């Protein structure tokens, strides 16, 4: 009984993070804590419940049968607690927009200034989070900027704009002397890819032309550090170039890569009060004709090309200009 009284919400949150990330290292990165802290929390949770929950191997972790059941219960508990926290936060006087890499790029400041003019009593605050939902599922943000599909049915998404892709190379790389590049030119190098929060996968290259060497990364800072050192090249959204200048890194346009969809995401059953205004203003700064209906969950699950405007198919409600 005394051990069970030591059970804490943060222990449940760590279990969920480990299950979602697949490794203690990635879970620690997502939570912003050390790997040792993650290990201690899992051990404390197992001690409190009196059973083994996690099976550790050299490469990844898995859950025991009981662990799977505890994970499901943990998600329910954390979601309920998060809902209570959001009810309290509704009384706060700011709208928090989460992002993983680059917010809205060159459009960020314009949106902030336009928003401040329309809603002087409700500051628009951008918060960075390295999670897949850019802080939305963790309660760090009310709305999130995402550039890849969210398959979690708890969230609604709306396409608000598109951005071109750029390459990132070391300034002393021969590619930096070119004004623009092709994917085939990048494929000759090791390509740094963050497959959890980044916008690039090997599917970007046509069949048979993908890079043979890939360097996994975790977040924009690690990605840029590798590239500046000449240890890899990368492909990202133009927003990254605008918001993340880095000594030693040159950004160059990629001529033959499809653009990147920019979506806003929010809790489907708990949209923020000023969501409609945020969608409208964001669509305007991206040059789109009108905001999407709040009754739609556009995302990209019905085919990414259909949501990228006239060049790739029928545009969504937020029509490209």
LUMTOR-640391 format. One record per residue (C-alpha): residue in one letter; x, y, z. Coordinates in steps of 0.5 Angstrom, whole numbers, plus 500, padded with zeros to 3 digits. Example, Ala and Ser with C-alpha at 12.3 -4.5 7.8 and 13.67 -1.06 7.14 Angstrom:
A525491516 S527498514 
//
This chain:
X500500500 X506505502 X509503495 X503505491 X502511494 X509513491 X506513484 X506520481 X504522474 X511524472 X512516472 X506515468 X508521463 X515517462 X512511461 X508514455 X514517452 X518511453 X513507449 X512512444 X519514443 X522506443 X528508447 X530511453 X535516449 X529518445 X524519451 X529523455 X530528449 X523529448 X522530455 X528534456 X531530461 X537526462 X537518460 X538517467 X532520470 X528516465 X531510468 X529512475 X522514473 X521507470 X524504476 X520508481 X514506477 X515499477 X517499484 X510502486 X506497482 X510491484 X511489477 X516489471 X513494466 X519495461 X523489457 X530492456 X534490450 X541493447 X537497442 X530498444 X525497449 X519493449 X513493454 X511486458 X504484458 X502488464 X506494461 X501494455 X495495460 X499500464 X501504458 X493504456 X491506463 X497511463 X494515457 X487515460 X490518466 X494523463 X489525458 X484527463 X489530467 X491534461 X484536460 X483539467 X489543466 X486546459 X480548463 X484552467 X488555462 X482557458 X482563463 X490565461 X490571457 X495568451 X494563445 X500558445 X503556438 X507550438 X513548433 X518543433 X523546428 X521553425 X514556427 X512559421 X519562418 X519568415 X511569416 X512568424 X513576425 X508578421 X503574424 X505576431 X504583429 X498582425 X495578431 X497583436 X493589433 X487585432 X488582439 X492586444 X489583450 X491576448 X499575446 X500570441 X506566444 X510561440 X513555444 X518550441 X517542443 X521537440 X515532440 X511529434 X505534436 X510540437 X507540444 X500539443 X499532446 X504534452 X499541454 X505545452 X501549446 X494550444 X495550437 X501547433 X505548427 X506541423 X509539417 X507532416 X501528417 X498527424 X495520424 X492521432 X485522431 X484526437 X487532433 X484536428 X488539422 X488544417 X492546411 X494553411 X500554406 X505551403 X513552403 X518550398 X524545400 X531548401 X538544402 X543545407 X550544406 X556546409 X559553407 X566549405 X562544401 X562545393 X555545393 X555551397 X557555390 X551553387 X545557387 X540551387 X541544387 X537537385 X536532389 X541527385 X546532387 X545531395 X544523394 X552523393 X553525400 X550522407 X544526408 X541527416 X534526417 X530527423 X524522422 X520523428 X519531427 X523533421 X520534414 X524529410 X524522408 X527517403 X521517399 X523524397 X527521392 X525518386 X525510386 X532508385 X536514387 X535515394 X541516398 X545510400 X548513407 X543516412 X545519419 X539519424 X538526428 X534528433 X532535433 X534542429 X540543433 X543537432 X541537425 X545543423 X551542428 X552535423 X551539417 X556545419 X561540421 X561537413 X559530416 X552531412 X547535408 X540536409 X533538406 X528542410 X523547409 X524554407 X522556414 X528553417 X533557413 X529563415 X529562423 X535558424 X541561420 X547558423 X555559422 X558554417 X551552414 X549555407 X541554405 X540553397 X533552393 X532545391 X529545384 X526538383 X523537390 X515537392 X513543397 X512542404 X504543407 X504547413 X498545417 X495548424 X493542429 X489543435 X485538440 X479536436 X474536442 X477542445 X479548440 X482554443 X477560443 X480564438 X482558433 X478561427 X482568427 X488564428 X487560422 X484566418 X490570419 X495565418 X492563411 X492570409 X500571410 X501565406 X497568401 X491563401 X484565399 X480563405 X481560412 X479552412 X472551415 X473549423 X468543421 X474540417 X480536419 X484536412 X491533414 X494529409 X491522410 X487522404 X493524399 X498529401 X498531393 X491533393 X492538399 X498542396 X494546391 X492546383 X499544381 X498537385 X490536385 X484539387 X486545393 X483544400 X478549403 X484554404 X485555397 X492557394 X492564391 
//
